[in-house]
Amino acid sequence: MGEFFGSIYCWFEEFFGIELANYLWGESSLLSQTNSFIGIGWSMFGISFAMTLIYYYVINHPQLNHWWGWIIFLVINGIINFIVGWQWVLKDYYDGKMITIDPATNLQMPLNIGESEIIYFGVSNMFISVIAFIVFSFILKWWSTNCSRAPF
């Protein structure tokens, strides 16, 4: 699953940076050599799937059976996934896990990753979650009693 999620997130690696992508793959850091895309991707899929189920089967109100009702849940899903992706990586940043060994001096040095790249990763997570929400909507909407016609 790490390859699957990593390949999806790497559509945006030019946006959030190659160095952060390599860190999330688990390739460039001494302290974190696990593929972080697995956890972030599963949480993004889980949140998007849950938001889709909440819209179509829990809330399921006739007044929300319009494009704007669906957009409200799409935006909420995007905001939640932005925060999750941003905070997930920011925690590693503040914990000092983004370090490597300089081959010339054999000393530890921080990776060239700043807070702006981490915010850009959160935005990337938001865009991918919007795509996931749209896909889940087209799969799950047909059995909803009141909202089966939203968004179209």
C-alpha positions as CSV (number, residue, x, y, z in Angstrom):
1,M,0.0,0.0,0.0
2,G,2.9,2.3,0.5
3,E,3.7,2.2,-3.2
4,F,0.1,3.0,-4.0
5,F,-0.3,6.0,-1.7
6,G,3.2,7.2,-2.5
7,S,2.6,7.2,-6.2
8,I,-0.6,9.2,-5.7
9,Y,1.0,11.8,-3.4
10,C,4.0,12.1,-5.8
11,W,1.7,13.6,-8.4
12,F,2.2,16.7,-6.2
13,E,5.8,16.3,-5.3
14,E,6.8,19.3,-7.4
15,F,4.4,21.3,-5.2
16,F,5.6,20.3,-1.8
17,G,9.2,19.4,-2.7
18,I,11.3,16.4,-3.6
19,E,13.1,16.5,-0.3
20,L,9.9,16.2,1.7
21,A,8.7,13.4,-0.7
22,N,12.0,11.5,-0.1
23,Y,11.5,11.9,3.7
24,L,8.0,10.6,3.5
25,W,9.1,7.7,1.4
26,G,11.5,6.9,4.3
27,E,14.6,7.3,2.2
28,S,16.5,10.4,3.5
29,S,16.2,10.5,7.3
30,L,18.2,8.7,10.0
31,L,15.4,8.7,12.5
32,S,12.4,7.9,10.3
33,Q,12.9,5.2,7.7
34,T,9.3,4.1,7.4
35,N,7.0,5.0,4.5
36,S,4.8,7.7,6.0
37,F,2.6,7.7,3.0
38,I,0.9,4.6,4.3
39,G,-0.5,6.2,7.5
40,I,-1.3,9.5,5.9
41,G,-3.0,7.8,2.9
42,W,-5.1,5.5,5.0
43,S,-6.3,8.3,7.2
44,M,-7.1,10.4,4.2
45,F,-9.1,7.6,2.6
46,G,-10.8,6.8,5.9
47,I,-11.8,10.5,6.6
48,S,-13.1,10.9,3.0
49,F,-15.0,7.6,3.1
50,A,-16.5,8.6,6.5
51,M,-17.5,12.0,5.2
52,T,-19.2,10.5,2.2
53,L,-21.1,8.0,4.4
54,I,-22.2,10.8,6.8
55,Y,-23.5,12.9,3.9
56,Y,-25.4,10.2,2.1
57,Y,-26.5,7.9,5.0
58,V,-26.3,9.7,8.3
59,I,-27.4,13.3,7.5
60,N,-29.3,12.2,4.4
61,H,-31.6,15.3,4.5
62,P,-33.8,16.3,1.5
63,Q,-32.7,20.0,1.9
64,L,-29.1,19.0,1.3
65,N,-30.0,17.1,-1.9
66,H,-28.5,19.9,-4.0
67,W,-25.0,20.6,-5.4
68,W,-24.4,23.2,-2.6
69,G,-25.2,20.6,0.1
70,W,-22.7,18.2,-1.4
71,I,-20.1,21.0,-1.8
72,I,-20.4,21.8,2.0
73,F,-19.3,18.3,2.8
74,L,-16.7,18.3,0.2
75,V,-15.2,21.4,1.7
76,I,-15.4,20.1,5.2
77,N,-13.6,16.9,4.1
78,G,-10.9,19.0,2.4
79,I,-10.3,21.1,5.5
80,I,-10.1,18.1,7.8
81,N,-7.7,16.4,5.5
82,F,-5.6,19.5,5.1
83,I,-5.2,19.7,8.9
84,V,-4.4,16.0,9.2
85,G,-1.8,16.0,6.5
86,W,-0.2,19.2,7.7
87,Q,-0.1,18.3,11.4
88,W,1.1,14.7,10.7
89,V,4.3,16.0,8.9
90,L,4.7,19.0,11.2
91,K,4.9,16.7,14.2
92,D,7.9,15.0,12.7
93,Y,9.4,18.4,11.9
94,Y,9.0,19.6,15.5
95,D,10.2,16.3,16.9
96,G,13.5,16.7,15.0
97,K,13.1,13.6,12.9
98,M,14.0,15.3,9.6
99,I,17.8,14.9,9.9
100,T,20.5,13.2,7.8
101,I,24.2,12.6,7.8
102,D,26.4,15.0,5.8
103,P,28.7,12.6,3.8
104,A,31.6,15.2,3.8
105,T,31.7,15.7,7.5
106,N,29.8,12.7,9.0
107,L,27.8,15.2,11.1
108,Q,24.0,15.3,11.5
109,M,22.3,18.0,9.6
110,P,18.7,18.9,9.1
111,L,17.0,18.2,5.8
112,N,16.2,21.2,3.6
113,I,12.5,21.1,4.5
114,G,10.7,24.1,5.9
115,E,7.3,24.8,7.2
116,S,6.0,26.1,3.9
117,E,6.7,22.7,2.3
118,I,4.8,21.1,5.1
119,I,1.8,23.4,4.5
120,Y,2.0,22.6,0.8
121,F,1.9,18.9,1.7
122,G,-1.3,19.6,3.7
123,V,-2.8,21.3,0.6
124,S,-1.8,18.3,-1.5
125,N,-3.5,16.0,1.0
126,M,-6.6,18.2,0.7
127,F,-6.7,18.0,-3.1
128,I,-6.3,14.2,-3.0
129,S,-9.0,13.9,-0.4
130,V,-11.3,15.9,-2.7
131,I,-10.7,13.5,-5.5
132,A,-11.3,10.6,-3.1
133,F,-14.6,12.2,-1.9
134,I,-15.8,12.6,-5.5
135,V,-15.0,9.0,-6.3
136,F,-16.6,7.7,-3.1
137,S,-19.7,9.9,-3.8
138,F,-20.2,8.3,-7.3
139,I,-19.8,4.8,-5.8
140,L,-22.0,5.3,-2.7
141,K,-24.7,7.8,-3.6
142,W,-27.1,5.4,-5.4
143,W,-28.6,3.8,-2.2
144,S,-29.2,7.0,-0.4
145,T,-32.9,7.7,0.2
146,N,-32.8,11.5,0.1
147,C,-29.5,12.6,-1.4
148,S,-29.0,10.1,-4.3
149,R,-29.2,12.9,-6.9
150,A,-26.5,15.1,-5.3
151,P,-24.2,16.5,-6.7
152,F,-25.8,15.9,-10.1
